[in-house]
Amino acid sequence: MKTGLLKKCRRKIKFFERNGKYYVDTGNYIDPTGKTKESALEYYRFWILETAKSIFKFKPKRQFFKY
């Protein structure tokens, strides 16, 4: 995907840290339990790609990870 399009998606999804736990805000849901940094970053990347697919209606040329 184009970098500019992914930047638009990154603005919609927030990644933050509180009290040693990491959270991802997708706009409609925040996991109340918190995560480790690695799993939160993986979840963050997943939602950036999903948001891009829903907004721009196309898939990236290569998948960053598989689910």
PDB file with one MODEL, atoms N, CA, C and O in Angstrom:
MODEL        1
ATOM      1  N   MET A   1       0.830  -1.187   0.000  1.00  0.00           N
ATOM      2  CA  MET A   1       0.000   0.000   0.000  1.00  0.00           C
ATOM      3  C   MET A   1       0.867   1.239   0.000  1.00  0.00           C
ATOM      4  O   MET A   1       2.024   1.207   0.417  1.00  0.00           O
ATOM      5  N   LYS A   2       0.318   2.281  -0.451  1.00  0.00           N
ATOM      6  CA  LYS A   2       1.048   3.542  -0.445  1.00  0.00           C
ATOM      7  C   LYS A   2       1.228   4.027   0.988  1.00  0.00           C
ATOM      8  O   LYS A   2       0.357   3.832   1.835  1.00  0.00           O
ATOM      9  N   THR A   3       2.346   4.650   1.242  1.00  0.00           N
ATOM     10  CA  THR A   3       2.664   5.121   2.584  1.00  0.00           C
ATOM     11  C   THR A   3       1.673   6.182   3.046  1.00  0.00           C
ATOM     12  O   THR A   3       1.278   6.191   4.212  1.00  0.00           O
ATOM     13  N   GLY A   4       1.270   7.064   2.156  1.00  0.00           N
ATOM     14  CA  GLY A   4       0.323   8.116   2.521  1.00  0.00           C
ATOM     15  C   GLY A   4      -1.021   7.564   2.953  1.00  0.00           C
ATOM     16  O   GLY A   4      -1.654   8.104   3.860  1.00  0.00           O
ATOM     17  N   LEU A   5      -1.462   6.487   2.308  1.00  0.00           N
ATOM     18  CA  LEU A   5      -2.738   5.882   2.673  1.00  0.00           C
ATOM     19  C   LEU A   5      -2.655   5.214   4.040  1.00  0.00           C
ATOM     20  O   LEU A   5      -3.600   5.269   4.826  1.00  0.00           O
ATOM     21  N   LEU A   6      -1.511   4.581   4.317  1.00  0.00           N
ATOM     22  CA  LEU A   6      -1.354   3.959   5.624  1.00  0.00           C
ATOM     23  C   LEU A   6      -1.255   4.994   6.734  1.00  0.00           C
ATOM     24  O   LEU A   6      -1.676   4.729   7.860  1.00  0.00           O
ATOM     25  N   LYS A   7      -0.710   6.165   6.439  1.00  0.00           N
ATOM     26  CA  LYS A   7      -0.655   7.234   7.447  1.00  0.00           C
ATOM     27  C   LYS A   7      -2.050   7.663   7.845  1.00  0.00           C
ATOM     28  O   LYS A   7      -2.296   7.949   9.016  1.00  0.00           O
ATOM     29  N   LYS A   8      -2.981   7.715   6.881  1.00  0.00           N
ATOM     30  CA  LYS A   8      -4.369   8.065   7.197  1.00  0.00           C
ATOM     31  C   LYS A   8      -4.974   7.032   8.141  1.00  0.00           C
ATOM     32  O   LYS A   8      -5.725   7.381   9.051  1.00  0.00           O
ATOM     33  N   CYS A   9      -4.652   5.779   7.926  1.00  0.00           N
ATOM     34  CA  CYS A   9      -5.173   4.723   8.792  1.00  0.00           C
ATOM     35  C   CYS A   9      -4.555   4.779  10.179  1.00  0.00           C
ATOM     36  O   CYS A   9      -5.234   4.515  11.171  1.00  0.00           O
ATOM     37  N   ARG A  10      -3.272   5.120  10.259  1.00  0.00           N
ATOM     38  CA  ARG A  10      -2.604   5.207  11.559  1.00  0.00           C
ATOM     39  C   ARG A  10      -3.192   6.310  12.419  1.00  0.00           C
ATOM     40  O   ARG A  10      -3.182   6.207  13.646  1.00  0.00           O
ATOM     41  N   ARG A  11      -3.702   7.358  11.802  1.00  0.00           N
ATOM     42  CA  ARG A  11      -4.313   8.437  12.583  1.00  0.00           C
ATOM     43  C   ARG A  11      -5.595   7.980  13.251  1.00  0.00           C
ATOM     44  O   ARG A  11      -5.959   8.509  14.301  1.00  0.00           O
ATOM     45  N   LYS A  12      -6.291   7.007  12.669  1.00  0.00           N
ATOM     46  CA  LYS A  12      -7.557   6.541  13.212  1.00  0.00           C
ATOM     47  C   LYS A  12      -7.375   5.553  14.359  1.00  0.00           C
ATOM     48  O   LYS A  12      -8.253   5.431  15.213  1.00  0.00           O
ATOM     49  N   ILE A  13      -6.257   4.852  14.388  1.00  0.00           N
ATOM     50  CA  ILE A  13      -6.014   3.829  15.401  1.00  0.00           C
ATOM     51  C   ILE A  13      -4.904   4.307  16.333  1.00  0.00           C
ATOM     52  O   ILE A  13      -3.828   4.697  15.880  1.00  0.00           O
ATOM     53  N   LYS A  14      -5.169   4.274  17.612  1.00  0.00           N
ATOM     54  CA  LYS A  14      -4.220   4.798  18.606  1.00  0.00           C
ATOM     55  C   LYS A  14      -3.530   3.660  19.344  1.00  0.00           C
ATOM     56  O   LYS A  14      -4.156   2.661  19.698  1.00  0.00           O
ATOM     57  N   PHE A  15      -2.240   3.825  19.568  1.00  0.00           N
ATOM     58  CA  PHE A  15      -1.423   2.877  20.330  1.00  0.00           C
ATOM     59  C   PHE A  15      -0.852   3.647  21.510  1.00  0.00           C
ATOM     60  O   PHE A  15      -0.154   4.642  21.317  1.00  0.00           O
ATOM     61  N   PHE A  16      -1.138   3.201  22.731  1.00  0.00           N
ATOM     62  CA  PHE A  16      -0.650   3.930  23.893  1.00  0.00           C
ATOM     63  C   PHE A  16      -0.304   2.987  25.031  1.00  0.00           C
ATOM     64  O   PHE A  16      -0.680   1.815  25.029  1.00  0.00           O
ATOM     65  N   GLU A  17       0.426   3.529  26.012  1.00  0.00           N
ATOM     66  CA  GLU A  17       0.900   2.757  27.152  1.00  0.00           C
ATOM     67  C   GLU A  17       0.413   3.423  28.432  1.00  0.00           C
ATOM     68  O   GLU A  17       0.495   4.642  28.586  1.00  0.00           O
ATOM     69  N   ARG A  18      -0.103   2.592  29.359  1.00  0.00           N
ATOM     70  CA  ARG A  18      -0.519   3.072  30.675  1.00  0.00           C
ATOM     71  C   ARG A  18      -0.111   2.065  31.725  1.00  0.00           C
ATOM     72  O   ARG A  18      -0.429   0.880  31.618  1.00  0.00           O
ATOM     73  N   ASN A  19       0.587   2.530  32.730  1.00  0.00           N
ATOM     74  CA  ASN A  19       0.975   1.688  33.866  1.00  0.00           C
ATOM     75  C   ASN A  19       1.672   0.395  33.443  1.00  0.00           C
ATOM     76  O   ASN A  19       1.436  -0.663  34.025  1.00  0.00           O
ATOM     77  N   GLY A  20       2.521   0.485  32.437  1.00  0.00           N
ATOM     78  CA  GLY A  20       3.288  -0.681  32.009  1.00  0.00           C
ATOM     79  C   GLY A  20       2.568  -1.632  31.077  1.00  0.00           C
ATOM     80  O   GLY A  20       3.160  -2.619  30.641  1.00  0.00           O
ATOM     81  N   LYS A  21       1.300  -1.368  30.753  1.00  0.00           N
ATOM     82  CA  LYS A  21       0.555  -2.209  29.820  1.00  0.00           C
ATOM     83  C   LYS A  21       0.241  -1.392  28.571  1.00  0.00           C
ATOM     84  O   LYS A  21       0.081  -0.173  28.641  1.00  0.00           O
ATOM     85  N   TYR A  22       0.154  -2.065  27.442  1.00  0.00           N
ATOM     86  CA  TYR A  22      -0.050  -1.400  26.167  1.00  0.00           C
ATOM     87  C   TYR A  22      -1.465  -1.651  25.664  1.00  0.00           C
ATOM     88  O   TYR A  22      -2.007  -2.747  25.804  1.00  0.00           O
ATOM     89  N   TYR A  23      -2.049  -0.614  25.079  1.00  0.00           N
ATOM     90  CA  TYR A  23      -3.430  -0.665  24.610  1.00  0.00           C
ATOM     91  C   TYR A  23      -3.509  -0.170  23.172  1.00  0.00           C
ATOM     92  O   TYR A  23      -2.701   0.651  22.738  1.00  0.00           O
ATOM     93  N   VAL A  24      -4.497  -0.686  22.438  1.00  0.00           N
ATOM     94  CA  VAL A  24      -4.759  -0.257  21.064  1.00  0.00           C
ATOM     95  C   VAL A  24      -6.210   0.178  21.015  1.00  0.00           C
ATOM     96  O   VAL A  24      -7.110  -0.603  21.324  1.00  0.00           O
ATOM     97  N   ASP A  25      -6.437   1.428  20.627  1.00  0.00           N
ATOM     98  CA  ASP A  25      -7.784   1.979  20.503  1.00  0.00           C
ATOM     99  C   ASP A  25      -8.164   1.965  19.030  1.00  0.00           C
ATOM    100  O   ASP A  25      -7.587   2.704  18.232  1.00  0.00           O
ATOM    101  N   THR A  26      -9.133   1.127  18.664  1.00  0.00           N
ATOM    102  CA  THR A  26      -9.552   1.020  17.271  1.00  0.00           C
ATOM    103  C   THR A  26     -10.692   1.974  16.938  1.00  0.00           C
ATOM    104  O   THR A  26     -11.213   1.945  15.823  1.00  0.00           O
ATOM    105  N   GLY A  27     -11.080   2.800  17.868  1.00  0.00           N
ATOM    106  CA  GLY A  27     -12.160   3.736  17.629  1.00  0.00           C
ATOM    107  C   GLY A  27     -13.462   3.302  18.257  1.00  0.00           C
ATOM    108  O   GLY A  27     -14.282   4.140  18.631  1.00  0.00           O
ATOM    109  N   ASN A  28     -13.664   1.995  18.381  1.00  0.00           N
ATOM    110  CA  ASN A  28     -14.900   1.519  18.980  1.00  0.00           C
ATOM    111  C   ASN A  28     -14.668   0.515  20.108  1.00  0.00           C
ATOM    112  O   ASN A  28     -15.611   0.137  20.803  1.00  0.00           O
ATOM    113  N   TYR A  29     -13.430   0.084  20.294  1.00  0.00           N
ATOM    114  CA  TYR A  29     -13.163  -0.922  21.323  1.00  0.00           C
ATOM    115  C   TYR A  29     -11.736  -0.800  21.827  1.00  0.00           C
ATOM    116  O   TYR A  29     -10.797  -0.688  21.039  1.00  0.00           O
ATOM    117  N   ILE A  30     -11.578  -0.823  23.142  1.00  0.00           N
ATOM    118  CA  ILE A  30     -10.261  -0.890  23.777  1.00  0.00           C
ATOM    119  C   ILE A  30     -10.272  -2.124  24.666  1.00  0.00           C
ATOM    120  O   ILE A  30     -11.152  -2.276  25.513  1.00  0.00           O
ATOM    121  N   ASP A  31      -9.301  -3.000  24.475  1.00  0.00           N
ATOM    122  CA  ASP A  31      -9.200  -4.212  25.287  1.00  0.00           C
ATOM    123  C   ASP A  31      -8.872  -3.802  26.727  1.00  0.00           C
ATOM    124  O   ASP A  31      -7.826  -3.192  26.952  1.00  0.00           O
ATOM    125  N   PRO A  32      -9.721  -4.112  27.705  1.00  0.00           N
ATOM    126  CA  PRO A  32      -9.501  -3.638  29.080  1.00  0.00           C
ATOM    127  C   PRO A  32      -8.353  -4.332  29.804  1.00  0.00           C
ATOM    128  O   PRO A  32      -7.893  -3.816  30.822  1.00  0.00           O
ATOM    129  N   THR A  33      -7.872  -5.476  29.329  1.00  0.00           N
ATOM    130  CA  THR A  33      -6.847  -6.209  30.056  1.00  0.00           C
ATOM    131  C   THR A  33      -5.442  -5.687  29.791  1.00  0.00           C
ATOM    132  O   THR A  33      -4.567  -5.856  30.640  1.00  0.00           O
ATOM    133  N   GLY A  34      -5.199  -5.067  28.658  1.00  0.00           N
ATOM    134  CA  GLY A  34      -3.850  -4.626  28.323  1.00  0.00           C
ATOM    135  C   GLY A  34      -3.040  -5.784  27.774  1.00  0.00           C
ATOM    136  O   GLY A  34      -3.424  -6.943  27.928  1.00  0.00           O
ATOM    137  N   LYS A  35      -1.924  -5.478  27.138  1.00  0.00           N
ATOM    138  CA  LYS A  35      -1.119  -6.503  26.496  1.00  0.00           C
ATOM    139  C   LYS A  35       0.352  -6.202  26.696  1.00  0.00           C
ATOM    140  O   LYS A  35       0.729  -5.136  27.183  1.00  0.00           O
ATOM    141  N   THR A  36       1.179  -7.167  26.308  1.00  0.00           N
ATOM    142  CA  THR A  36       2.605  -6.901  26.271  1.00  0.00           C
ATOM    143  C   THR A  36       2.880  -6.039  25.046  1.00  0.00           C
ATOM    144  O   THR A  36       2.024  -5.904  24.172  1.00  0.00           O
ATOM    145  N   LYS A  37       4.055  -5.465  24.983  1.00  0.00           N
ATOM    146  CA  LYS A  37       4.371  -4.565  23.881  1.00  0.00           C
ATOM    147  C   LYS A  37       4.354  -5.289  22.532  1.00  0.00           C
ATOM    148  O   LYS A  37       3.844  -4.748  21.551  1.00  0.00           O
ATOM    149  N   GLU A  38       4.903  -6.498  22.472  1.00  0.00           N
ATOM    150  CA  GLU A  38       4.967  -7.233  21.213  1.00  0.00           C
ATOM    151  C   GLU A  38       3.578  -7.601  20.697  1.00  0.00           C
ATOM    152  O   GLU A  38       3.282  -7.407  19.518  1.00  0.00           O
ATOM    153  N   SER A  39       2.734  -8.125  21.569  1.00  0.00           N
ATOM    154  CA  SER A  39       1.393  -8.521  21.125  1.00  0.00           C
ATOM    155  C   SER A  39       0.540  -7.307  20.798  1.00  0.00           C
ATOM    156  O   SER A  39      -0.300  -7.372  19.901  1.00  0.00           O
ATOM    157  N   ALA A  40       0.738  -6.197  21.508  1.00  0.00           N
ATOM    158  CA  ALA A  40      -0.014  -4.979  21.208  1.00  0.00           C
ATOM    159  C   ALA A  40       0.399  -4.393  19.863  1.00  0.00           C
ATOM    160  O   ALA A  40      -0.450  -3.902  19.119  1.00  0.00           O
ATOM    161  N   LEU A  41       1.703  -4.437  19.539  1.00  0.00           N
ATOM    162  CA  LEU A  41       2.155  -3.955  18.230  1.00  0.00           C
ATOM    163  C   LEU A  41       1.629  -4.828  17.099  1.00  0.00           C
ATOM    164  O   LEU A  41       1.282  -4.320  16.033  1.00  0.00           O
ATOM    165  N   GLU A  42       1.570  -6.120  17.320  1.00  0.00           N
ATOM    166  CA  GLU A  42       1.024  -7.028  16.308  1.00  0.00           C
ATOM    167  C   GLU A  42      -0.455  -6.732  16.069  1.00  0.00           C
ATOM    168  O   GLU A  42      -0.912  -6.688  14.927  1.00  0.00           O
ATOM    169  N   TYR A  43      -1.191  -6.532  17.151  1.00  0.00           N
ATOM    170  CA  TYR A  43      -2.609  -6.189  17.070  1.00  0.00           C
ATOM    171  C   TYR A  43      -2.794  -4.840  16.375  1.00  0.00           C
ATOM    172  O   TYR A  43      -3.717  -4.685  15.575  1.00  0.00           O
ATOM    173  N   TYR A  44      -1.946  -3.881  16.661  1.00  0.00           N
ATOM    174  CA  TYR A  44      -1.974  -2.547  16.053  1.00  0.00           C
ATOM    175  C   TYR A  44      -1.760  -2.632  14.540  1.00  0.00           C
ATOM    176  O   TYR A  44      -2.493  -2.009  13.771  1.00  0.00           O
ATOM    177  N   ARG A  45      -0.766  -3.397  14.119  1.00  0.00           N
ATOM    178  CA  ARG A  45      -0.490  -3.558  12.680  1.00  0.00           C
ATOM    179  C   ARG A  45      -1.655  -4.238  11.969  1.00  0.00           C
ATOM    180  O   ARG A  45      -2.017  -3.871  10.851  1.00  0.00           O
ATOM    181  N   PHE A  46      -2.235  -5.236  12.637  1.00  0.00           N
ATOM    182  CA  PHE A  46      -3.387  -5.927  12.058  1.00  0.00           C
ATOM    183  C   PHE A  46      -4.534  -4.956  11.806  1.00  0.00           C
ATOM    184  O   PHE A  46      -5.139  -4.990  10.734  1.00  0.00           O
ATOM    185  N   TRP A  47      -4.845  -4.090  12.771  1.00  0.00           N
ATOM    186  CA  TRP A  47      -5.964  -3.169  12.610  1.00  0.00           C
ATOM    187  C   TRP A  47      -5.673  -2.049  11.625  1.00  0.00           C
ATOM    188  O   TRP A  47      -6.602  -1.519  11.014  1.00  0.00           O
ATOM    189  N   ILE A  48      -4.410  -1.674  11.452  1.00  0.00           N
ATOM    190  CA  ILE A  48      -4.069  -0.691  10.422  1.00  0.00           C
ATOM    191  C   ILE A  48      -4.391  -1.262   9.046  1.00  0.00           C
ATOM    192  O   ILE A  48      -4.980  -0.574   8.212  1.00  0.00           O
ATOM    193  N   LEU A  49      -4.008  -2.521   8.802  1.00  0.00           N
ATOM    194  CA  LEU A  49      -4.295  -3.142   7.512  1.00  0.00           C
ATOM    195  C   LEU A  49      -5.791  -3.351   7.301  1.00  0.00           C
ATOM    196  O   LEU A  49      -6.288  -3.146   6.194  1.00  0.00           O
ATOM    197  N   GLU A  50      -6.516  -3.755   8.344  1.00  0.00           N
ATOM    198  CA  GLU A  50      -7.953  -3.952   8.220  1.00  0.00           C
ATOM    199  C   GLU A  50      -8.679  -2.632   7.936  1.00  0.00           C
ATOM    200  O   GLU A  50      -9.616  -2.590   7.139  1.00  0.00           O
ATOM    201  N   THR A  51      -8.240  -1.568   8.589  1.00  0.00           N
ATOM    202  CA  THR A  51      -8.832  -0.254   8.346  1.00  0.00           C
ATOM    203  C   THR A  51      -8.568   0.204   6.920  1.00  0.00           C
ATOM    204  O   THR A  51      -9.453   0.764   6.273  1.00  0.00           O
ATOM    205  N   ALA A  52      -7.371  -0.025   6.432  1.00  0.00           N
ATOM    206  CA  ALA A  52      -7.029   0.342   5.059  1.00  0.00           C
ATOM    207  C   ALA A  52      -7.882  -0.429   4.056  1.00  0.00           C
ATOM    208  O   ALA A  52      -8.342   0.134   3.062  1.00  0.00           O
ATOM    209  N   LYS A  53      -8.090  -1.709   4.318  1.00  0.00           N
ATOM    210  CA  LYS A  53      -8.924  -2.505   3.419  1.00  0.00           C
ATOM    211  C   LYS A  53     -10.358  -1.989   3.404  1.00  0.00           C
ATOM    212  O   LYS A  53     -10.980  -1.917   2.344  1.00  0.00           O
ATOM    213  N   SER A  54     -10.878  -1.634   4.558  1.00  0.00           N
ATOM    214  CA  SER A  54     -12.267  -1.172   4.616  1.00  0.00           C
ATOM    215  C   SER A  54     -12.439   0.223   4.019  1.00  0.00           C
ATOM    216  O   SER A  54     -13.472   0.508   3.413  1.00  0.00           O
ATOM    217  N   ILE A  55     -11.454   1.088   4.180  1.00  0.00           N
ATOM    218  CA  ILE A  55     -11.561   2.450   3.655  1.00  0.00           C
ATOM    219  C   ILE A  55     -11.295   2.495   2.158  1.00  0.00           C
ATOM    220  O   ILE A  55     -12.069   3.085   1.404  1.00  0.00           O
ATOM    221  N   PHE A  56     -10.216   1.881   1.730  1.00  0.00           N
ATOM    222  CA  PHE A  56      -9.762   2.025   0.350  1.00  0.00           C
ATOM    223  C   PHE A  56     -10.127   0.855  -0.543  1.00  0.00           C
ATOM    224  O   PHE A  56      -9.871   0.908  -1.746  1.00  0.00           O
ATOM    225  N   LYS A  57     -10.719  -0.202   0.005  1.00  0.00           N
ATOM    226  CA  LYS A  57     -11.247  -1.334  -0.758  1.00  0.00           C
ATOM    227  C   LYS A  57     -10.220  -2.057  -1.610  1.00  0.00           C
ATOM    228  O   LYS A  57     -10.548  -2.510  -2.707  1.00  0.00           O
ATOM    229  N   PHE A  58      -9.017  -2.174  -1.152  1.00  0.00           N
ATOM    230  CA  PHE A  58      -8.046  -2.991  -1.852  1.00  0.00           C
ATOM    231  C   PHE A  58      -7.059  -3.588  -0.865  1.00  0.00           C
ATOM    232  O   PHE A  58      -6.967  -3.148   0.281  1.00  0.00           O
ATOM    233  N   LYS A  59      -6.325  -4.589  -1.317  1.00  0.00           N
ATOM    234  CA  LYS A  59      -5.398  -5.308  -0.449  1.00  0.00           C
ATOM    235  C   LYS A  59      -3.977  -4.844  -0.727  1.00  0.00           C
ATOM    236  O   LYS A  59      -3.680  -4.394  -1.834  1.00  0.00           O
ATOM    237  N   PRO A  60      -3.097  -4.946   0.258  1.00  0.00           N
ATOM    238  CA  PRO A  60      -1.702  -4.596   0.021  1.00  0.00           C
ATOM    239  C   PRO A  60      -1.046  -5.585  -0.939  1.00  0.00           C
ATOM    240  O   PRO A  60      -1.536  -6.700  -1.118  1.00  0.00           O
ATOM    241  N   LYS A  61       0.055  -5.179  -1.550  1.00  0.00           N
ATOM    242  CA  LYS A  61       0.752  -6.048  -2.489  1.00  0.00           C
ATOM    243  C   LYS A  61       1.334  -7.270  -1.785  1.00  0.00           C
ATOM    244  O   LYS A  61       1.378  -8.357  -2.360  1.00  0.00           O
ATOM    245  N   ARG A  62       1.774  -7.097  -0.562  1.00  0.00           N
ATOM    246  CA  ARG A  62       2.292  -8.225   0.189  1.00  0.00           C
ATOM    247  C   ARG A  62       1.727  -8.172   1.607  1.00  0.00           C
ATOM    248  O   ARG A  62       1.515  -7.093   2.160  1.00  0.00           O
ATOM    249  N   GLN A  63       1.492  -9.315   2.172  1.00  0.00           N
ATOM    250  CA  GLN A  63       0.967  -9.379   3.525  1.00  0.00           C
ATOM    251  C   GLN A  63       2.130  -9.311   4.505  1.00  0.00           C
ATOM    252  O   GLN A  63       3.158  -9.959   4.308  1.00  0.00           O
ATOM    253  N   PHE A  64       1.961  -8.521   5.560  1.00  0.00           N
ATOM    254  CA  PHE A  64       3.002  -8.398   6.563  1.00  0.00           C
ATOM    255  C   PHE A  64       3.006  -9.595   7.497  1.00  0.00           C
ATOM    256  O   PHE A  64       4.065 -10.014   7.966  1.00  0.00           O
ATOM    257  N   PHE A  65       1.853 -10.142   7.769  1.00  0.00           N
ATOM    258  CA  PHE A  65       1.739 -11.323   8.606  1.00  0.00           C
ATOM    259  C   PHE A  65       0.437 -12.008   8.252  1.00  0.00           C
ATOM    260  O   PHE A  65      -0.444 -11.395   7.649  1.00  0.00           O
ATOM    261  N   LYS A  66       0.306 -13.262   8.618  1.00  0.00           N
ATOM    262  CA  LYS A  66      -0.870 -14.050   8.265  1.00  0.00           C
ATOM    263  C   LYS A  66      -1.680 -14.381   9.509  1.00  0.00           C
ATOM    264  O   LYS A  66      -1.130 -14.619  10.585  1.00  0.00           O
ATOM    265  N   TYR A  67      -2.991 -14.390   9.340  1.00  0.00           N
ATOM    266  CA  TYR A  67      -3.892 -14.792  10.430  1.00  0.00           C
ATOM    267  C   TYR A  67      -4.833 -15.853   9.936  1.00  0.00           C
ATOM    268  O   TYR A  67      -5.676 -16.333  10.694  1.00  0.00           O
TER     269      TYR A  67
ENDMDL
END
